[in-house]
Amino acid sequence: MFTQYFFPITLDVTLSISLLLYYSNPLFAISFMSCFAAYAIFTVKYSNYRHHLIRKFRATEKHIDFVTSETFGNYYNVKYFQ
């Protein structure tokens, strides 16, 4: 996981910041870091929110499946024993 995800991102951000510091004003590097941090925070918060919605949806779907199967089971039991 580290070599496939964190290492390339860390290398990319470090290289980008160092090139911005070397070739331009440090304000560009600060702007880049703040935008990257804001994007990272937004992504993590939105992902957590989305995971919460997906868990809630799956729990509701599981409950609906259970109620539907019980309803059909009871219907056919009553139909069979009449």
NUTORDO-615295 format. One record per residue: residue in three letters; x, y, z of N, C-alpha, C, O in turn. Coordinates in Angstrom, 1 decimal. Layout:
<atoms>
ATOM,ALA,X,Y,Z,X,Y,Z,X,Y,Z,X,Y,Z
...
</atoms>
This chain:
<atoms>
ATOM,MET,0.8,-1.2,0.0,0.0,0.0,0.0,0.9,1.3,0.0,0.6,2.2,-0.7
ATOM,PHE,1.9,1.2,0.8,2.8,2.4,0.9,3.5,2.7,-0.5,3.5,3.8,-0.9
ATOM,THR,4.0,1.6,-1.1,4.7,1.8,-2.3,3.8,2.1,-3.5,4.3,2.7,-4.5
ATOM,GLN,2.5,1.7,-3.4,1.6,2.0,-4.5,0.9,3.3,-4.4,0.4,3.8,-5.4
ATOM,TYR,0.7,3.8,-3.2,-0.1,5.0,-3.0,0.6,6.1,-2.4,0.7,7.2,-3.0
ATOM,PHE,1.1,5.9,-1.2,1.7,7.1,-0.4,3.0,7.5,-1.0,3.3,8.7,-1.0
ATOM,PHE,3.9,6.6,-1.4,5.2,7.0,-1.9,5.1,7.8,-3.2,5.7,8.9,-3.2
ATOM,PRO,4.3,7.5,-4.2,4.2,8.3,-5.4,3.6,9.7,-5.1,4.1,10.7,-5.7
ATOM,ILE,2.6,9.8,-4.2,2.0,11.1,-3.9,3.0,11.9,-3.2,3.1,13.1,-3.4
ATOM,THR,3.7,11.3,-2.2,4.7,12.1,-1.4,5.8,12.6,-2.3,6.2,13.7,-2.2
ATOM,LEU,6.3,11.7,-3.2,7.3,12.1,-4.2,6.8,13.2,-5.1,7.6,14.2,-5.4
ATOM,ASP,5.6,13.1,-5.6,5.1,14.1,-6.5,4.9,15.5,-5.8,5.3,16.5,-6.4
ATOM,VAL,4.4,15.5,-4.6,4.2,16.8,-3.9,5.5,17.4,-3.5,5.7,18.6,-3.7
ATOM,THR,6.4,16.6,-3.1,7.8,17.1,-2.7,8.5,17.7,-3.9,9.1,18.7,-3.9
ATOM,LEU,8.4,17.0,-5.0,9.0,17.4,-6.3,8.4,18.7,-6.8,9.1,19.7,-7.2
ATOM,SER,7.1,18.8,-6.7,6.3,20.0,-7.1,6.7,21.2,-6.3,7.0,22.3,-6.8
ATOM,ILE,6.7,21.0,-5.0,7.0,22.1,-4.1,8.5,22.5,-4.3,8.8,23.7,-4.3
ATOM,SER,9.4,21.6,-4.4,10.8,22.0,-4.6,11.0,22.7,-5.9,11.8,23.7,-6.0
ATOM,LEU,10.3,22.3,-7.0,10.4,23.0,-8.2,9.8,24.4,-8.2,10.4,25.4,-8.7
ATOM,LEU,8.7,24.5,-7.5,8.1,25.9,-7.3,9.0,26.8,-6.5,9.2,27.9,-6.8
ATOM,LEU,9.6,26.2,-5.4,10.5,27.1,-4.6,11.8,27.4,-5.4,12.3,28.6,-5.2
ATOM,TYR,12.3,26.6,-6.2,13.5,26.8,-7.0,13.3,27.8,-8.1,14.1,28.8,-8.3
ATOM,TYR,12.2,27.6,-8.9,12.0,28.4,-10.1,11.1,29.7,-9.9,11.1,30.5,-10.8
ATOM,SER,10.4,29.8,-8.8,9.5,30.9,-8.7,9.5,31.4,-7.2,10.2,31.0,-6.4
ATOM,ASN,8.5,32.3,-7.0,8.4,32.9,-5.7,7.8,31.9,-4.7,7.1,31.0,-5.1
ATOM,PRO,8.3,31.9,-3.4,7.8,31.0,-2.4,6.3,31.1,-2.2,5.7,30.1,-1.7
ATOM,LEU,5.6,32.2,-2.6,4.2,32.3,-2.5,3.5,31.2,-3.4,2.4,30.8,-3.0
ATOM,PHE,4.1,30.9,-4.5,3.5,29.9,-5.3,3.5,28.5,-4.6,2.5,27.7,-4.7
ATOM,ALA,4.6,28.2,-3.9,4.7,27.0,-3.2,3.7,26.9,-2.0,3.1,25.9,-1.8
ATOM,ILE,3.5,28.1,-1.4,2.6,28.1,-0.3,1.1,28.0,-0.8,0.3,27.3,-0.2
ATOM,SER,0.9,28.6,-1.9,-0.4,28.5,-2.6,-0.7,27.0,-3.0,-1.8,26.5,-2.8
ATOM,PHE,0.3,26.4,-3.5,0.2,25.0,-3.9,-0.1,24.1,-2.7,-1.0,23.2,-2.7
ATOM,MET,0.7,24.3,-1.6,0.5,23.5,-0.4,-0.9,23.7,0.2,-1.5,22.7,0.6
ATOM,SER,-1.4,24.9,0.2,-2.7,25.2,0.8,-3.8,24.6,0.0,-4.8,24.0,0.5
ATOM,CYS,-3.7,24.7,-1.4,-4.7,24.1,-2.2,-4.7,22.6,-2.1,-5.7,21.9,-2.1
ATOM,PHE,-3.5,22.0,-2.0,-3.4,20.5,-1.9,-4.0,20.1,-0.6,-4.7,19.1,-0.5
ATOM,ALA,-3.7,20.8,0.5,-4.2,20.5,1.8,-5.8,20.6,1.8,-6.5,19.7,2.4
ATOM,ALA,-6.3,21.7,1.2,-7.7,21.8,1.2,-8.4,20.7,0.4,-9.4,20.2,0.8
ATOM,TYR,-7.8,20.3,-0.7,-8.3,19.2,-1.5,-8.3,17.9,-0.8,-9.2,17.1,-0.8
ATOM,ALA,-7.2,17.7,-0.1,-7.0,16.4,0.7,-8.1,16.4,1.8,-8.7,15.3,2.0
ATOM,ILE,-8.3,17.5,2.5,-9.3,17.5,3.6,-10.7,17.3,3.0,-11.5,16.5,3.6
ATOM,PHE,-11.0,18.0,1.9,-12.3,17.8,1.3,-12.5,16.4,0.9,-13.6,15.8,1.1
ATOM,THR,-11.5,15.8,0.3,-11.6,14.4,-0.2,-11.9,13.4,0.9,-12.7,12.5,0.8
ATOM,VAL,-11.2,13.6,2.0,-11.3,12.7,3.1,-12.7,12.8,3.8,-13.4,11.9,4.1
ATOM,LYS,-13.1,14.1,4.0,-14.5,14.3,4.6,-15.6,13.8,3.7,-16.5,13.2,4.1
ATOM,TYR,-15.5,14.1,2.4,-16.5,13.6,1.4,-16.6,12.1,1.4,-17.6,11.5,1.3
ATOM,SER,-15.4,11.5,1.4,-15.3,10.0,1.3,-16.0,9.4,2.6,-16.7,8.4,2.5
ATOM,ASN,-15.7,10.0,3.7,-16.3,9.5,5.0,-17.8,9.7,4.9,-18.6,8.8,5.3
ATOM,TYR,-18.3,10.8,4.4,-19.7,11.0,4.3,-20.4,10.0,3.4,-21.4,9.5,3.6
ATOM,ARG,-19.7,9.8,2.3,-20.2,8.9,1.3,-20.2,7.4,1.8,-21.2,6.7,1.5
ATOM,HIS,-19.2,7.0,2.5,-19.2,5.7,3.1,-20.4,5.6,4.1,-21.0,4.5,4.2
ATOM,HIS,-20.6,6.6,4.9,-21.8,6.6,5.8,-23.1,6.4,5.1,-23.9,5.5,5.5
ATOM,LEU,-23.3,7.1,4.0,-24.5,6.9,3.2,-24.6,5.5,2.6,-25.7,4.9,2.5
ATOM,ILE,-23.5,5.0,2.1,-23.5,3.7,1.5,-23.8,2.6,2.6,-24.6,1.7,2.3
ATOM,ARG,-23.2,2.7,3.8,-23.5,1.8,4.8,-25.0,1.8,5.2,-25.7,0.8,5.4
ATOM,LYS,-25.6,3.0,5.3,-27.0,3.2,5.6,-27.9,2.6,4.5,-28.8,2.0,4.8
ATOM,PHE,-27.5,2.9,3.3,-28.3,2.3,2.1,-28.2,0.8,2.2,-29.3,0.1,1.9
ATOM,ARG,-27.1,0.2,2.4,-27.0,-1.3,2.5,-27.8,-1.9,3.6,-28.4,-2.9,3.5
ATOM,ALA,-27.7,-1.2,4.8,-28.5,-1.7,5.9,-30.0,-1.6,5.6,-30.7,-2.6,5.9
ATOM,THR,-30.4,-0.6,5.0,-31.9,-0.4,4.6,-32.2,-1.5,3.6,-33.3,-2.1,3.6
ATOM,GLU,-31.4,-1.7,2.6,-31.6,-2.7,1.6,-31.7,-4.1,2.2,-32.5,-4.9,1.8
ATOM,LYS,-30.8,-4.4,3.1,-30.8,-5.7,3.8,-32.1,-5.9,4.6,-32.7,-7.0,4.6
ATOM,HIS,-32.6,-4.9,5.2,-33.8,-4.9,6.0,-35.0,-5.1,5.0,-35.9,-5.9,5.3
ATOM,ILE,-35.0,-4.4,3.9,-36.1,-4.6,2.9,-36.1,-6.0,2.4,-37.2,-6.6,2.2
ATOM,ASP,-34.9,-6.5,2.1,-34.8,-7.9,1.6,-35.4,-8.9,2.6,-36.1,-9.9,2.3
ATOM,PHE,-35.0,-8.7,3.9,-35.5,-9.6,4.9,-37.0,-9.5,5.0,-37.7,-10.6,5.1
ATOM,VAL,-37.6,-8.3,5.1,-39.0,-8.2,5.2,-39.8,-8.8,4.0,-40.8,-9.4,4.1
ATOM,THR,-39.2,-8.6,2.8,-39.8,-9.1,1.6,-39.8,-10.6,1.6,-40.8,-11.3,1.3
ATOM,SER,-38.7,-11.2,2.0,-38.6,-12.7,2.0,-39.6,-13.3,3.1,-40.2,-14.3,2.8
ATOM,GLU,-39.6,-12.6,4.2,-40.5,-13.1,5.3,-42.0,-13.0,4.8,-42.8,-13.8,5.1
ATOM,THR,-42.3,-11.9,4.2,-43.7,-11.7,3.7,-44.1,-12.7,2.7,-45.2,-13.3,2.8
ATOM,PHE,-43.2,-13.0,1.7,-43.5,-14.0,0.7,-43.6,-15.4,1.4,-44.4,-16.2,1.0
ATOM,GLY,-42.7,-15.7,2.3,-42.7,-16.9,3.0,-44.0,-17.1,3.8,-44.6,-18.2,3.7
ATOM,ASN,-44.5,-16.1,4.5,-45.7,-16.2,5.2,-46.9,-16.3,4.3,-47.9,-17.1,4.5
ATOM,TYR,-46.9,-15.6,3.2,-48.0,-15.7,2.2,-48.1,-17.1,1.7,-49.2,-17.6,1.6
ATOM,TYR,-47.0,-17.7,1.3,-47.1,-19.1,0.7,-47.4,-20.1,1.8,-48.1,-21.1,1.5
ATOM,ASN,-47.0,-19.9,3.0,-47.4,-20.8,4.1,-48.9,-20.7,4.3,-49.6,-21.8,4.4
ATOM,VAL,-49.5,-19.5,4.4,-50.9,-19.4,4.6,-51.7,-20.0,3.4,-52.7,-20.7,3.5
ATOM,LYS,-51.2,-19.7,2.2,-51.8,-20.2,1.0,-51.8,-21.8,0.9,-52.8,-22.4,0.5
ATOM,TYR,-50.7,-22.3,1.4,-50.5,-23.8,1.4,-51.4,-24.5,2.4,-52.0,-25.5,2.1
ATOM,PHE,-51.6,-23.9,3.6,-52.3,-24.6,4.6,-53.8,-24.2,4.6,-54.6,-24.7,5.5
ATOM,GLN,-54.3,-23.4,3.7,-55.7,-23.1,3.6,-56.5,-24.3,3.1,-57.7,-24.2,3.0
</atoms>
